[in-house]
Every structure is written in C-alpha cells, then in structure tokens.
C-alpha cells in the first residue's frame, strides 16, 4: 500500500499531499503477525514515511498511544504531517537512543515494529549518496546531523581498517584488494567513482553489481547499524507488554542472523522463556510484491510474542 490520503480513515490525518512516496515492505505480513487490535499501543522504531504506521493505526484507532521514531529529518517532517495532529509521539533519534529513553520511562507497548531497511527515499535521492546507480556524494548518513559519513570512511580509514569493514559488514571475499585499490586512488569523492574502483576487482559481469557488498559495508559502518540492532533487541523485548508482539524486518544476512539468534535465545520450551516464536523460519516477500518492488526481494521478517507468565501468550 502506498501512502495516500485516506479520507475514510478515522483518526488519521489528511495533510499528506505526496502520494506514492514510499511502499512499505511486506505490509500484509506485518499486519498478519502484529495482528493490531483497537486501542493497542504501537512503537514503530523506524517509521520512515509512515507506510506501516498508517496501516497499523487504521486498525488500532489509537494514535495517542503510538510512538514513531526515525533518525532522518525529512522522514520526521513527513510523519508530523501525517500523524502530528492526531496525538502520536514523534521522535527524531536513532532507534537505540530512543529505545533507551523509553525504557527509562518504563513505557510498554502491545506492538513493536522495526523495519531495518534503507528507505527508497534515501536510495532515490542522489544527494544522499546511498546508491551506486547514480552519481552522488559519498554520504550515506541516515541522520545528516551526525559527523561521520562515507567520505570520511573511504578517504581516512587505514587500509587494514577499511578491509575489515568491507569484509565484516559486506561479507566481501575480495575485501583486501578493494581496500588497497581505494587507498591508492584517494581522494575519492563520488559514488560512481567508488563503484568503478570496486568493479575493477570484479571485472566479470554478474546479476548483482560488484559494488553492492562494499556499499552495504560502508553504509553499515556509517550508521553503526549492527551495533544499534544488537544493543536494541533486549530493550525492545523489555518494552513489550506481556502478550505483546514484535516484528523485525531485516535486509541482509548479518541483521537476520542477529535477530534469529536473539529470538531463539529467549524462546524455547524452558520455564524461563520470554518469547514464543510466531515465525520458525524467516518470512520472505511474495513474488507479486517483488515484481512491483524489487528492493523488497532481500527482506526477511521474523516475529514473536512475549509470553504472559500468568496465562500463556
């Protein structure tokens, strides 16, 4: 479902004029596993441009008990247009920082959603520097107020540190060669320049662009994505009410592995289990969705419900 005015939607705002700004990934699966009910409280940790939130709040009819978080100012502005007048709490922050604050406030939610993917808006805006398909500056910051950007990593990291980032976060088998080529070709100022350097290490064409893994690695380093996720997962479970549901959508194997490991650690047939898994295996997008939105193809959804110690899930 794309964002558009919902004149028939009760308790949702009507100010948004920008249709088709964002297609929420795996929307039907999110609704199935969150299973929103009227009056449920809702935490969206990566609210973006409000695609998932619009659908969830249409069912909960309870925007005053919704907290919507994003670290990107343009997304925050859009969320305020969509939901600000209806009482939703909108927070500009990375999700780890916001989660810590909510935990200290002893906030609790029926529904928690984390869509970890990079927004299509980020990829489509050349000036944000996320894409190697169009030439743009080396940026990749989800929060443009932060200092560290892709330019600093590419041009200032030592060759060994750069190779470590590309290998660890990109799972790139030729990380050392790529790092060496980057260092001897500095300064590097644009996405196209960086992509062309990586391509020299992978001269044989394949379905996946040879710079995909390197760009992923640098983006993860810029935004501290894996550290944020691993430190946030325990907090998110603590923020859930007994019987509350959590859905996490990841877009690469490192994220999915972290979610899988933590969910399994807290679930199982033990007396102290905190979670009951709703998805034994990750749920992938349907073929029709991938055709309409190819960027959804790598999405993996995992869901769980917090066990109610007094009466099951």
Secondary structure, 3 states (H helix, E strand, C coil): CECCCCCCCCCCCCCCCCCCCCECCCHHHHHHHHCCCCCCCEEECCCCCCHHHHHHHHHHCCHHHEEEEECCHHHHHHHHHHHHHHCCEEEECCHHHHHHHHHHCCCCEEEEEEECCCCHHHHHCHHHCCCCCCCCECCCCCCCCCCCCHHHHHHHCCHHHHHHHHHHHHCCCCHHHHHHHHHHCCCCCEHHHHHHHHHCCCCCCCCCCCCHHHHHHHHHHHHCHHHHHHHHHHHHHHHEEEEEEEEEEECCHHHHHHHHHHHHHHCCCCCCCCEEECCCCCECCCHHHHHHCHHHCCCEEEEEEECECCCEC
